[in-house]
């Protein structure tokens, strides 16, 4: 019962970090900030999901696979962010801010 509760808390925390990562991608205006939000928060969410899995399924085989998966993710997330940033720099193209929300029809005067 306690392990289920702790696992649920970890999954809620993972959902929070995933939500923060998504909001960071939408709200931040420049590419480095977006890359930071995508890699750091999603890595933390992945780690919390694996921790919740390990609480629910306490077997050595699952533990080894979770550690390998986490290590692979923590090695590849920064590399992917670096390659995205380098590609944007090589293209000499800035990622523009998301467009402002459109006004409602009642705000438009003719």
N, C-alpha and C positions, 0 to 999 in steps of 0.2 A: 504494500500500500504506500509506504513512504517512497520507495523507488519509483513508483508510478507518478507520484506527486512531483518528485524532483525532475523526472523526465518531462513531465508536462511543463514545468517552469522553464526548463532548458529549451523546449520547443517554442514556447511563447517568446523567449528571448531571441531565438533564431529568427522567428517571424518579424520581430521588431527590427533586428539588424537588416533583414532582407527589405523591409519597408523603407528603412533609412537609405539603403543603397539605391532603391528605385527612385525615391524622392530626390536624392543627390544627383542622379542622372538627369532628372527633369528640371530641377531648380538651378543647378550651377550653370554659369554662363561660359566658362572657358574649359578647354580640353583637359588640362592637368587636374583641375578640381573634379571633373567628371570621372576621370580615370581613378583618382584617389577614392572617390565614393564607391565606385564599382568594385575595386579590388579589396579594399580594407574591410568594408562592411560585409561584403558577400563571403569573404574568407572567414570572418568571425561567425557568420550565420552557419556556414558549413561545419565549422568546428563544434558549434553548439548542437547541431543536428546529430553529428557523430557521437558526441558525449551522451546525448539522450538515447541513442541507439545502444550504446554500450551499457547503459543502466538497465535497459529493457532486456537485452540479450547478452548476459555476461558469460561469453564463451571466448576461449583463446583465439579460435579461428576468426571470429568476428573482430576481436581486438586487433589482431595483426593486419587484417584487411583495412580496418578503419585507420590505423596509423599510416599504412602505406598510402591510402587515398588522401589523407590529410597532408602528408609530406609532398605528394605529387601536386596537390592543389596549391600549397604554399610555395612550391617551386615554380609553377607555371603561371599563377596569377600576376606576379610582378613582371615576368617576362612578356606576357601578353600586353600588359599596360605599357611597358616600355616600347614594344614594337608598334603599338597604336600611336603613341606620341611621336615616335621617330618617323612613322609614315606620314603623319600630319605635318611635321616639320619639313620633311623632304618635299612634300607637295606644295609647301609654302602657302598653305590655305588655312585660314582660321575657321574654327567651328563657331558659327554664329549662335547667338542666344536664341532660345525658343521664342516664337512670335508671341506678341502680347495677345491676350484674349480679345476676341471680337466684341464689339459693343452690341447691346441688345437693340432691336429695331426701334424701341421707344426713345433711345438716346440719339438716334440719327435724325437730323432735321433736313428737310428738303427745301 
